[in-house]
Amino acid sequence: MWRAFFLAVGITAMLLGAECLAVDKVIVRSPSDGAGEISPPDWAPWSMISAGAVTVLYSFTIPQRVKG
């Protein structure tokens, strides 16, 4: 279970980092609050991709449960 959890967290972080590479800013709109703007810093995509890759590699070192 832990192996799958860390694998999913790592892949999610890598995908979010790749998305941050593709966009300059994101405009979030809600009917009650108006519009908000999110602009990722320059270091965020590469940090998220590298942290996700390390987490994926870590998930492969976690031993699988032995069914006996």
VOVEX-164137 format. One record per atom (N, C-alpha, C, CB): residue in one letter; atom name; chain; x, y, z. Coordinates in steps of 0.05 Angstrom, whole numbers, m for minus. Glycine has a CB too. Example, Ala and Ser with C-alpha at 12.3 -4.5 7.8 and 13.67 -1.06 7.14 Angstrom:
<recs>
<rec><r>a</r><a>N</a><c>A</c><u>264</u><v>m114</v><w>156</w></rec>
<rec><r>a</r><a>CA</a><c>A</c><u>246</u><v>m90</v><w>156</w></rec>
<rec><r>a</r><a>C</a><c>A</c><u>264</u><v>m66</v><w>156</w></rec>
<rec><r>a</r><a>CB</a><c>A</c><u>226</u><v>m89</v><w>181</w></rec>
<rec><r>s</r><a>N</a><c>A</c><u>257</u><v>m45</v><w>142</w></rec>
<rec><r>s</r><a>CA</a><c>A</c><u>273</u><v>m21</v><w>143</w></rec>
<rec><r>s</r><a>C</a><c>A</c><u>258</u><v>1</v><w>157</w></rec>
<rec><r>s</r><a>CB</a><c>A</c><u>282</u><v>m12</v><w>114</w></rec>
</recs>
This chain:
<recs>
<rec><r>m</r><a>N</a><c>A</c><u>16</u><v>m24</v><w>0</w></rec>
<rec><r>m</r><a>CA</a><c>A</c><u>0</u><v>0</v><w>0</w></rec>
<rec><r>m</r><a>C</a><c>A</c><u>17</u><v>25</v><w>0</w></rec>
<rec><r>m</r><a>CB</a><c>A</c><u>m18</u><v>0</v><w>24</w></rec>
<rec><r>w</r><a>N</a><c>A</c><u>38</u><v>26</v><w>16</w></rec>
<rec><r>w</r><a>CA</a><c>A</c><u>56</u><v>49</v><w>17</w></rec>
<rec><r>w</r><a>C</a><c>A</c><u>70</u><v>53</v><w>m9</w></rec>
<rec><r>w</r><a>CB</a><c>A</c><u>76</u><v>47</v><w>40</w></rec>
<rec><r>r</r><a>N</a><c>A</c><u>77</u><v>32</v><w>m22</w></rec>
<rec><r>r</r><a>CA</a><c>A</c><u>91</u><v>34</v><w>m47</w></rec>
<rec><r>r</r><a>C</a><c>A</c><u>74</u><v>48</v><w>m68</w></rec>
<rec><r>r</r><a>CB</a><c>A</c><u>99</u><v>6</v><w>m58</w></rec>
<rec><r>a</r><a>N</a><c>A</c><u>49</u><v>40</v><w>m70</w></rec>
<rec><r>a</r><a>CA</a><c>A</c><u>30</u><v>53</v><w>m89</w></rec>
<rec><r>a</r><a>C</a><c>A</c><u>25</u><v>82</v><w>m81</w></rec>
<rec><r>a</r><a>CB</a><c>A</c><u>4</u><v>37</v><w>m90</w></rec>
<rec><r>f</r><a>N</a><c>A</c><u>23</u><v>88</v><w>m55</w></rec>
<rec><r>f</r><a>CA</a><c>A</c><u>19</u><v>115</v><w>m46</w></rec>
<rec><r>f</r><a>C</a><c>A</c><u>41</u><v>133</v><w>m55</w></rec>
<rec><r>f</r><a>CB</a><c>A</c><u>15</u><v>116</v><w>m16</w></rec>
<rec><r>f</r><a>N</a><c>A</c><u>66</u><v>125</v><w>m49</w></rec>
<rec><r>f</r><a>CA</a><c>A</c><u>89</u><v>142</v><w>m57</w></rec>
<rec><r>f</r><a>C</a><c>A</c><u>92</u><v>144</v><w>m87</w></rec>
<rec><r>f</r><a>CB</a><c>A</c><u>114</u><v>131</v><w>m44</w></rec>
<rec><r>l</r><a>N</a><c>A</c><u>86</u><v>123</v><w>m101</w></rec>
<rec><r>l</r><a>CA</a><c>A</c><u>87</u><v>124</v><w>m130</w></rec>
<rec><r>l</r><a>C</a><c>A</c><u>66</u><v>145</v><w>m141</w></rec>
<rec><r>l</r><a>CB</a><c>A</c><u>81</u><v>96</v><w>m142</w></rec>
<rec><r>a</r><a>N</a><c>A</c><u>42</u><v>144</v><w>m130</w></rec>
<rec><r>a</r><a>CA</a><c>A</c><u>22</u><v>163</v><w>m139</w></rec>
<rec><r>a</r><a>C</a><c>A</c><u>29</u><v>192</v><w>m132</w></rec>
<rec><r>a</r><a>CB</a><c>A</c><u>m5</u><v>156</v><w>m126</w></rec>
<rec><r>v</r><a>N</a><c>A</c><u>41</u><v>197</v><w>m108</w></rec>
<rec><r>v</r><a>CA</a><c>A</c><u>49</u><v>224</v><w>m100</w></rec>
<rec><r>v</r><a>C</a><c>A</c><u>71</u><v>234</v><w>m119</w></rec>
<rec><r>v</r><a>CB</a><c>A</c><u>58</u><v>224</v><w>m71</w></rec>
<rec><r>g</r><a>N</a><c>A</c><u>90</u><v>216</v><w>m125</w></rec>
<rec><r>g</r><a>CA</a><c>A</c><u>112</u><v>224</v><w>m143</w></rec>
<rec><r>g</r><a>C</a><c>A</c><u>103</u><v>231</v><w>m171</w></rec>
<rec><r>g</r><a>CB</a><c>A</c><u>133</u><v>202</v><w>m144</w></rec>
<rec><r>i</r><a>N</a><c>A</c><u>86</u><v>214</v><w>m182</w></rec>
<rec><r>i</r><a>CA</a><c>A</c><u>76</u><v>219</v><w>m209</w></rec>
<rec><r>i</r><a>C</a><c>A</c><u>59</u><v>245</v><w>m210</w></rec>
<rec><r>i</r><a>CB</a><c>A</c><u>59</u><v>195</v><w>m219</w></rec>
<rec><r>t</r><a>N</a><c>A</c><u>43</u><v>250</v><w>m189</w></rec>
<rec><r>t</r><a>CA</a><c>A</c><u>27</u><v>274</v><w>m187</w></rec>
<rec><r>t</r><a>C</a><c>A</c><u>45</u><v>299</v><w>m186</w></rec>
<rec><r>t</r><a>CB</a><c>A</c><u>9</u><v>274</v><w>m163</w></rec>
<rec><r>a</r><a>N</a><c>A</c><u>66</u><v>298</v><w>m170</w></rec>
<rec><r>a</r><a>CA</a><c>A</c><u>85</u><v>320</v><w>m169</w></rec>
<rec><r>a</r><a>C</a><c>A</c><u>99</u><v>325</v><w>m196</w></rec>
<rec><r>a</r><a>CB</a><c>A</c><u>106</u><v>316</v><w>m147</w></rec>
<rec><r>m</r><a>N</a><c>A</c><u>106</u><v>304</v><w>m209</w></rec>
<rec><r>m</r><a>CA</a><c>A</c><u>119</u><v>307</v><w>m236</w></rec>
<rec><r>m</r><a>C</a><c>A</c><u>99</u><v>319</v><w>m256</w></rec>
<rec><r>m</r><a>CB</a><c>A</c><u>129</u><v>280</v><w>m246</w></rec>
<rec><r>l</r><a>N</a><c>A</c><u>74</u><v>311</v><w>m256</w></rec>
<rec><r>l</r><a>CA</a><c>A</c><u>55</u><v>322</v><w>m274</w></rec>
<rec><r>l</r><a>C</a><c>A</c><u>49</u><v>351</v><w>m268</w></rec>
<rec><r>l</r><a>CB</a><c>A</c><u>29</u><v>306</v><w>m273</w></rec>
<rec><r>l</r><a>N</a><c>A</c><u>47</u><v>358</v><w>m243</w></rec>
<rec><r>l</r><a>CA</a><c>A</c><u>42</u><v>386</v><w>m236</w></rec>
<rec><r>l</r><a>C</a><c>A</c><u>66</u><v>404</v><w>m244</w></rec>
<rec><r>l</r><a>CB</a><c>A</c><u>37</u><v>389</v><w>m205</w></rec>
<rec><r>g</r><a>N</a><c>A</c><u>90</u><v>394</v><w>m241</w></rec>
<rec><r>g</r><a>CA</a><c>A</c><u>114</u><v>408</v><w>m250</w></rec>
<rec><r>g</r><a>C</a><c>A</c><u>114</u><v>412</v><w>m280</w></rec>
<rec><r>g</r><a>CB</a><c>A</c><u>139</u><v>394</v><w>m241</w></rec>
<rec><r>a</r><a>N</a><c>A</c><u>106</u><v>392</v><w>m294</w></rec>
<rec><r>a</r><a>CA</a><c>A</c><u>105</u><v>394</v><w>m324</w></rec>
<rec><r>a</r><a>C</a><c>A</c><u>84</u><v>414</v><w>m332</w></rec>
<rec><r>a</r><a>CB</a><c>A</c><u>100</u><v>367</v><w>m336</w></rec>
<rec><r>e</r><a>N</a><c>A</c><u>62</u><v>415</v><w>m318</w></rec>
<rec><r>e</r><a>CA</a><c>A</c><u>41</u><v>434</v><w>m324</w></rec>
<rec><r>e</r><a>C</a><c>A</c><u>50</u><v>463</v><w>m318</w></rec>
<rec><r>e</r><a>CB</a><c>A</c><u>15</u><v>428</v><w>m308</w></rec>
<rec><r>c</r><a>N</a><c>A</c><u>66</u><v>466</v><w>m297</w></rec>
<rec><r>c</r><a>CA</a><c>A</c><u>76</u><v>493</v><w>m290</w></rec>
<rec><r>c</r><a>C</a><c>A</c><u>96</u><v>502</v><w>m312</w></rec>
<rec><r>c</r><a>CB</a><c>A</c><u>90</u><v>492</v><w>m263</w></rec>
<rec><r>l</r><a>N</a><c>A</c><u>109</u><v>484</v><w>m325</w></rec>
<rec><r>l</r><a>CA</a><c>A</c><u>127</u><v>491</v><w>m347</w></rec>
<rec><r>l</r><a>C</a><c>A</c><u>111</u><v>502</v><w>m371</w></rec>
<rec><r>l</r><a>CB</a><c>A</c><u>144</u><v>468</v><w>m356</w></rec>
<rec><r>a</r><a>N</a><c>A</c><u>87</u><v>493</v><w>m374</w></rec>
<rec><r>a</r><a>CA</a><c>A</c><u>72</u><v>500</v><w>m398</w></rec>
<rec><r>a</r><a>C</a><c>A</c><u>56</u><v>526</v><w>m395</w></rec>
<rec><r>a</r><a>CB</a><c>A</c><u>53</u><v>477</v><w>m405</w></rec>
<rec><r>v</r><a>N</a><c>A</c><u>50</u><v>534</v><w>m371</w></rec>
<rec><r>v</r><a>CA</a><c>A</c><u>34</u><v>558</v><w>m367</w></rec>
<rec><r>v</r><a>C</a><c>A</c><u>50</u><v>581</v><w>m354</w></rec>
<rec><r>v</r><a>CB</a><c>A</c><u>9</u><v>552</v><w>m350</w></rec>
<rec><r>d</r><a>N</a><c>A</c><u>43</u><v>606</v><w>m361</w></rec>
<rec><r>d</r><a>CA</a><c>A</c><u>56</u><v>629</v><w>m348</w></rec>
<rec><r>d</r><a>C</a><c>A</c><u>40</u><v>638</v><w>m324</w></rec>
<rec><r>d</r><a>CB</a><c>A</c><u>58</u><v>652</v><w>m368</w></rec>
<rec><r>k</r><a>N</a><c>A</c><u>14</u><v>637</v><w>m326</w></rec>
<rec><r>k</r><a>CA</a><c>A</c><u>m3</u><v>644</v><w>m303</w></rec>
<rec><r>k</r><a>C</a><c>A</c><u>m30</u><v>630</v><w>m306</w></rec>
<rec><r>k</r><a>CB</a><c>A</c><u>m6</u><v>675</v><w>m300</w></rec>
<rec><r>v</r><a>N</a><c>A</c><u>m43</u><v>627</v><w>m284</w></rec>
<rec><r>v</r><a>CA</a><c>A</c><u>m70</u><v>614</v><w>m283</w></rec>
<rec><r>v</r><a>C</a><c>A</c><u>m89</u><v>634</v><w>m271</w></rec>
<rec><r>v</r><a>CB</a><c>A</c><u>m69</u><v>587</v><w>m268</w></rec>
<rec><r>i</r><a>N</a><c>A</c><u>m111</u><v>638</v><w>m284</w></rec>
<rec><r>i</r><a>CA</a><c>A</c><u>m132</u><v>656</v><w>m273</w></rec>
<rec><r>i</r><a>C</a><c>A</c><u>m154</u><v>638</v><w>m262</w></rec>
<rec><r>i</r><a>CB</a><c>A</c><u>m142</u><v>676</v><w>m294</w></rec>
<rec><r>v</r><a>N</a><c>A</c><u>m160</u><v>641</v><w>m237</w></rec>
<rec><r>v</r><a>CA</a><c>A</c><u>m180</u><v>625</v><w>m223</w></rec>
<rec><r>v</r><a>C</a><c>A</c><u>m204</u><v>644</v><w>m218</w></rec>
<rec><r>v</r><a>CB</a><c>A</c><u>m170</u><v>613</v><w>m197</w></rec>
<rec><r>r</r><a>N</a><c>A</c><u>m227</u><v>635</v><w>m227</w></rec>
<rec><r>r</r><a>CA</a><c>A</c><u>m251</u><v>652</v><w>m224</w></rec>
<rec><r>r</r><a>C</a><c>A</c><u>m272</u><v>637</v><w>m208</w></rec>
<rec><r>r</r><a>CB</a><c>A</c><u>m263</u><v>660</v><w>m252</w></rec>
<rec><r>s</r><a>N</a><c>A</c><u>m284</u><v>651</v><w>m190</w></rec>
<rec><r>s</r><a>CA</a><c>A</c><u>m307</u><v>640</v><w>m175</w></rec>
<rec><r>s</r><a>C</a><c>A</c><u>m329</u><v>661</v><w>m175</w></rec>
<rec><r>s</r><a>CB</a><c>A</c><u>m299</u><v>632</v><w>m146</w></rec>
<rec><r>p</r><a>N</a><c>A</c><u>m354</u><v>652</v><w>m175</w></rec>
<rec><r>p</r><a>CA</a><c>A</c><u>m376</u><v>672</v><w>m178</w></rec>
<rec><r>p</r><a>C</a><c>A</c><u>m377</u><v>692</v><w>m155</w></rec>
<rec><r>p</r><a>CB</a><c>A</c><u>m402</u><v>657</v><w>m179</w></rec>
<rec><r>s</r><a>N</a><c>A</c><u>m369</u><v>684</v><w>m131</w></rec>
<rec><r>s</r><a>CA</a><c>A</c><u>m372</u><v>701</v><w>m108</w></rec>
<rec><r>s</r><a>C</a><c>A</c><u>m348</u><v>720</v><w>m103</w></rec>
<rec><r>s</r><a>CB</a><c>A</c><u>m378</u><v>685</v><w>m83</w></rec>
<rec><r>d</r><a>N</a><c>A</c><u>m324</u><v>710</v><w>m108</w></rec>
<rec><r>d</r><a>CA</a><c>A</c><u>m300</u><v>725</v><w>m101</w></rec>
<rec><r>d</r><a>C</a><c>A</c><u>m288</u><v>741</v><w>m124</w></rec>
<rec><r>d</r><a>CB</a><c>A</c><u>m279</u><v>706</v><w>m90</w></rec>
<rec><r>g</r><a>N</a><c>A</c><u>m295</u><v>736</v><w>m148</w></rec>
<rec><r>g</r><a>CA</a><c>A</c><u>m283</u><v>749</v><w>m171</w></rec>
<rec><r>g</r><a>C</a><c>A</c><u>m261</u><v>732</v><w>m182</w></rec>
<rec><r>g</r><a>CB</a><c>A</c><u>m272</u><v>776</v><w>m162</w></rec>
<rec><r>a</r><a>N</a><c>A</c><u>m239</u><v>745</v><w>m191</w></rec>
<rec><r>a</r><a>CA</a><c>A</c><u>m217</u><v>730</v><w>m204</w></rec>
<rec><r>a</r><a>C</a><c>A</c><u>m192</u><v>732</v><w>m187</w></rec>
<rec><r>a</r><a>CB</a><c>A</c><u>m212</u><v>741</v><w>m232</w></rec>
<rec><r>g</r><a>N</a><c>A</c><u>m177</u><v>710</v><w>m187</w></rec>
<rec><r>g</r><a>CA</a><c>A</c><u>m151</u><v>709</v><w>m174</w></rec>
<rec><r>g</r><a>C</a><c>A</c><u>m131</u><v>699</v><w>m193</w></rec>
<rec><r>g</r><a>CB</a><c>A</c><u>m152</u><v>691</v><w>m148</w></rec>
<rec><r>e</r><a>N</a><c>A</c><u>m106</u><v>707</v><w>m191</w></rec>
<rec><r>e</r><a>CA</a><c>A</c><u>m85</u><v>700</v><w>m210</w></rec>
<rec><r>e</r><a>C</a><c>A</c><u>m63</u><v>685</v><w>m195</w></rec>
<rec><r>e</r><a>CB</a><c>A</c><u>m74</u><v>724</v><w>m225</w></rec>
<rec><r>i</r><a>N</a><c>A</c><u>m55</u><v>662</v><w>m206</w></rec>
<rec><r>i</r><a>CA</a><c>A</c><u>m32</u><v>647</v><w>m195</w></rec>
<rec><r>i</r><a>C</a><c>A</c><u>m10</u><v>646</v><w>m216</w></rec>
<rec><r>i</r><a>CB</a><c>A</c><u>m41</u><v>618</v><w>m186</w></rec>
<rec><r>s</r><a>N</a><c>A</c><u>13</u><v>655</v><w>m208</w></rec>
<rec><r>s</r><a>CA</a><c>A</c><u>36</u><v>655</v><w>m226</w></rec>
<rec><r>s</r><a>C</a><c>A</c><u>59</u><v>639</v><w>m213</w></rec>
<rec><r>s</r><a>CB</a><c>A</c><u>45</u><v>684</v><w>m233</w></rec>
<rec><r>p</r><a>N</a><c>A</c><u>66</u><v>615</v><w>m223</w></rec>
<rec><r>p</r><a>CA</a><c>A</c><u>87</u><v>599</v><w>m210</w></rec>
<rec><r>p</r><a>C</a><c>A</c><u>114</u><v>612</v><w>m214</w></rec>
<rec><r>p</r><a>CB</a><c>A</c><u>87</u><v>571</v><w>m221</w></rec>
<rec><r>p</r><a>N</a><c>A</c><u>131</u><v>612</v><w>m193</w></rec>
<rec><r>p</r><a>CA</a><c>A</c><u>158</u><v>622</v><w>m196</w></rec>
<rec><r>p</r><a>C</a><c>A</c><u>175</u><v>605</v><w>m215</w></rec>
<rec><r>p</r><a>CB</a><c>A</c><u>172</u><v>624</v><w>m169</w></rec>
<rec><r>d</r><a>N</a><c>A</c><u>197</u><v>616</v><w>m224</w></rec>
<rec><r>d</r><a>CA</a><c>A</c><u>214</u><v>602</v><w>m244</w></rec>
<rec><r>d</r><a>C</a><c>A</c><u>225</u><v>575</v><w>m233</w></rec>
<rec><r>d</r><a>CB</a><c>A</c><u>236</u><v>620</v><w>m253</w></rec>
<rec><r>w</r><a>N</a><c>A</c><u>230</u><v>574</v><w>m207</w></rec>
<rec><r>w</r><a>CA</a><c>A</c><u>242</u><v>550</v><w>m196</w></rec>
<rec><r>w</r><a>C</a><c>A</c><u>222</u><v>527</v><w>m191</w></rec>
<rec><r>w</r><a>CB</a><c>A</c><u>257</u><v>556</v><w>m171</w></rec>
<rec><r>a</r><a>N</a><c>A</c><u>196</u><v>534</v><w>m190</w></rec>
<rec><r>a</r><a>CA</a><c>A</c><u>176</u><v>514</v><w>m182</w></rec>
<rec><r>a</r><a>C</a><c>A</c><u>174</u><v>490</v><w>m200</w></rec>
<rec><r>a</r><a>CB</a><c>A</c><u>149</u><v>528</v><w>m181</w></rec>
<rec><r>p</r><a>N</a><c>A</c><u>173</u><v>493</v><w>m227</w></rec>
<rec><r>p</r><a>CA</a><c>A</c><u>169</u><v>469</v><w>m244</w></rec>
<rec><r>p</r><a>C</a><c>A</c><u>192</u><v>449</v><w>m241</w></rec>
<rec><r>p</r><a>CB</a><c>A</c><u>167</u><v>477</v><w>m273</w></rec>
<rec><r>w</r><a>N</a><c>A</c><u>217</u><v>458</v><w>m241</w></rec>
<rec><r>w</r><a>CA</a><c>A</c><u>239</u><v>440</v><w>m240</w></rec>
<rec><r>w</r><a>C</a><c>A</c><u>241</u><v>427</v><w>m212</w></rec>
<rec><r>w</r><a>CB</a><c>A</c><u>265</u><v>454</v><w>m246</w></rec>
<rec><r>s</r><a>N</a><c>A</c><u>234</u><v>442</v><w>m191</w></rec>
<rec><r>s</r><a>CA</a><c>A</c><u>235</u><v>430</v><w>m164</w></rec>
<rec><r>s</r><a>C</a><c>A</c><u>213</u><v>409</v><w>m161</w></rec>
<rec><r>s</r><a>CB</a><c>A</c><u>231</u><v>452</v><w>m143</w></rec>
<rec><r>m</r><a>N</a><c>A</c><u>190</u><v>414</v><w>m172</w></rec>
<rec><r>m</r><a>CA</a><c>A</c><u>169</u><v>394</v><w>m170</w></rec>
<rec><r>m</r><a>C</a><c>A</c><u>175</u><v>369</v><w>m186</w></rec>
<rec><r>m</r><a>CB</a><c>A</c><u>142</u><v>406</v><w>m179</w></rec>
<rec><r>i</r><a>N</a><c>A</c><u>186</u><v>373</v><w>m210</w></rec>
<rec><r>i</r><a>CA</a><c>A</c><u>193</u><v>350</v><w>m227</w></rec>
<rec><r>i</r><a>C</a><c>A</c><u>215</u><v>333</v><w>m213</w></rec>
<rec><r>i</r><a>CB</a><c>A</c><u>203</u><v>359</v><w>m254</w></rec>
<rec><r>s</r><a>N</a><c>A</c><u>235</u><v>346</v><w>m202</w></rec>
<rec><r>s</r><a>CA</a><c>A</c><u>257</u><v>331</v><w>m190</w></rec>
<rec><r>s</r><a>C</a><c>A</c><u>248</u><v>318</v><w>m164</w></rec>
<rec><r>s</r><a>CB</a><c>A</c><u>281</u><v>350</v><w>m184</w></rec>
<rec><r>a</r><a>N</a><c>A</c><u>232</u><v>331</v><w>m148</w></rec>
<rec><r>a</r><a>CA</a><c>A</c><u>222</u><v>319</v><w>m123</w></rec>
<rec><r>a</r><a>C</a><c>A</c><u>204</u><v>295</v><w>m130</w></rec>
<rec><r>a</r><a>CB</a><c>A</c><u>207</u><v>339</v><w>m106</w></rec>
<rec><r>g</r><a>N</a><c>A</c><u>188</u><v>298</v><w>m151</w></rec>
<rec><r>g</r><a>CA</a><c>A</c><u>171</u><v>275</v><w>m159</w></rec>
<rec><r>g</r><a>C</a><c>A</c><u>187</u><v>252</v><w>m169</w></rec>
<rec><r>g</r><a>CB</a><c>A</c><u>152</u><v>284</v><w>m180</w></rec>
<rec><r>a</r><a>N</a><c>A</c><u>209</u><v>258</v><w>m184</w></rec>
<rec><r>a</r><a>CA</a><c>A</c><u>226</u><v>236</v><w>m194</w></rec>
<rec><r>a</r><a>C</a><c>A</c><u>240</u><v>221</v><w>m171</w></rec>
<rec><r>a</r><a>CB</a><c>A</c><u>247</u><v>247</v><w>m214</w></rec>
<rec><r>v</r><a>N</a><c>A</c><u>249</u><v>236</v><w>m151</w></rec>
<rec><r>v</r><a>CA</a><c>A</c><u>262</u><v>223</v><w>m128</w></rec>
<rec><r>v</r><a>C</a><c>A</c><u>242</u><v>206</v><w>m113</w></rec>
<rec><r>v</r><a>CB</a><c>A</c><u>274</u><v>245</v><w>m109</w></rec>
<rec><r>t</r><a>N</a><c>A</c><u>217</u><v>216</v><w>m110</w></rec>
<rec><r>t</r><a>CA</a><c>A</c><u>196</u><v>201</v><w>m96</w></rec>
<rec><r>t</r><a>C</a><c>A</c><u>189</u><v>176</v><w>m111</w></rec>
<rec><r>t</r><a>CB</a><c>A</c><u>172</u><v>218</v><w>m92</w></rec>
<rec><r>v</r><a>N</a><c>A</c><u>188</u><v>177</v><w>m138</w></rec>
<rec><r>v</r><a>CA</a><c>A</c><u>182</u><v>153</v><w>m154</w></rec>
<rec><r>v</r><a>C</a><c>A</c><u>204</u><v>133</v><w>m150</w></rec>
<rec><r>v</r><a>CB</a><c>A</c><u>178</u><v>161</v><w>m184</w></rec>
<rec><r>l</r><a>N</a><c>A</c><u>229</u><v>142</v><w>m152</w></rec>
<rec><r>l</r><a>CA</a><c>A</c><u>252</u><v>124</v><w>m148</w></rec>
<rec><r>l</r><a>C</a><c>A</c><u>251</u><v>111</v><w>m120</w></rec>
<rec><r>l</r><a>CB</a><c>A</c><u>278</u><v>138</v><w>m152</w></rec>
<rec><r>y</r><a>N</a><c>A</c><u>244</u><v>127</v><w>m100</w></rec>
<rec><r>y</r><a>CA</a><c>A</c><u>242</u><v>117</v><w>m72</w></rec>
<rec><r>y</r><a>C</a><c>A</c><u>220</u><v>96</v><w>m71</w></rec>
<rec><r>y</r><a>CB</a><c>A</c><u>236</u><v>140</v><w>m53</w></rec>
<rec><r>s</r><a>N</a><c>A</c><u>198</u><v>100</v><w>m85</w></rec>
<rec><r>s</r><a>CA</a><c>A</c><u>176</u><v>80</v><w>m83</w></rec>
<rec><r>s</r><a>C</a><c>A</c><u>185</u><v>53</v><w>m94</w></rec>
<rec><r>s</r><a>CB</a><c>A</c><u>152</u><v>91</v><w>m98</w></rec>
<rec><r>f</r><a>N</a><c>A</c><u>203</u><v>53</v><w>m113</w></rec>
<rec><r>f</r><a>CA</a><c>A</c><u>213</u><v>27</v><w>m124</w></rec>
<rec><r>f</r><a>C</a><c>A</c><u>231</u><v>13</v><w>m104</w></rec>
<rec><r>f</r><a>CB</a><c>A</c><u>227</u><v>32</v><w>m150</w></rec>
<rec><r>t</r><a>N</a><c>A</c><u>242</u><v>26</v><w>m84</w></rec>
<rec><r>t</r><a>CA</a><c>A</c><u>259</u><v>13</v><w>m65</w></rec>
<rec><r>t</r><a>C</a><c>A</c><u>244</u><v>2</v><w>m41</w></rec>
<rec><r>t</r><a>CB</a><c>A</c><u>280</u><v>33</v><w>m54</w></rec>
<rec><r>i</r><a>N</a><c>A</c><u>218</u><v>9</v><w>m39</w></rec>
<rec><r>i</r><a>CA</a><c>A</c><u>202</u><v>m2</v><w>m17</w></rec>
<rec><r>i</r><a>C</a><c>A</c><u>195</u><v>m31</v><w>m25</w></rec>
<rec><r>i</r><a>CB</a><c>A</c><u>176</u><v>16</v><w>m12</w></rec>
<rec><r>p</r><a>N</a><c>A</c><u>201</u><v>m50</v><w>m7</w></rec>
<rec><r>p</r><a>CA</a><c>A</c><u>196</u><v>m78</v><w>m15</w></rec>
<rec><r>p</r><a>C</a><c>A</c><u>166</u><v>m83</v><w>m16</w></rec>
<rec><r>p</r><a>CB</a><c>A</c><u>209</u><v>m97</v><w>5</w></rec>
<rec><r>q</r><a>N</a><c>A</c><u>158</u><v>m101</v><w>m35</w></rec>
<rec><r>q</r><a>CA</a><c>A</c><u>131</u><v>m109</v><w>m37</w></rec>
<rec><r>q</r><a>C</a><c>A</c><u>124</u><v>m129</v><w>m15</w></rec>
<rec><r>q</r><a>CB</a><c>A</c><u>125</u><v>m121</v><w>m65</w></rec>
<rec><r>r</r><a>N</a><c>A</c><u>99</u><v>m129</v><w>m7</w></rec>
<rec><r>r</r><a>CA</a><c>A</c><u>91</u><v>m148</v><w>14</w></rec>
<rec><r>r</r><a>C</a><c>A</c><u>92</u><v>m176</v><w>3</w></rec>
<rec><r>r</r><a>CB</a><c>A</c><u>62</u><v>m141</v><w>24</w></rec>
<rec><r>v</r><a>N</a><c>A</c><u>105</u><v>m194</v><w>18</w></rec>
<rec><r>v</r><a>CA</a><c>A</c><u>108</u><v>m222</v><w>10</w></rec>
<rec><r>v</r><a>C</a><c>A</c><u>83</u><v>m237</v><w>19</w></rec>
<rec><r>v</r><a>CB</a><c>A</c><u>134</u><v>m235</v><w>22</w></rec>
<rec><r>k</r><a>N</a><c>A</c><u>69</u><v>m248</v><w>0</w></rec>
<rec><r>k</r><a>CA</a><c>A</c><u>45</u><v>m264</v><w>6</w></rec>
<rec><r>k</r><a>C</a><c>A</c><u>53</u><v>m293</v><w>10</w></rec>
<rec><r>k</r><a>CB</a><c>A</c><u>23</u><v>m261</v><w>m16</w></rec>
<rec><r>g</r><a>N</a><c>A</c><u>48</u><v>m303</v><w>33</w></rec>
<rec><r>g</r><a>CA</a><c>A</c><u>56</u><v>m330</v><w>39</w></rec>
<rec><r>g</r><a>C</a><c>A</c><u>37</u><v>m349</v><w>47</w></rec>
<rec><r>g</r><a>CB</a><c>A</c><u>76</u><v>m330</v><w>58</w></rec>
</recs>
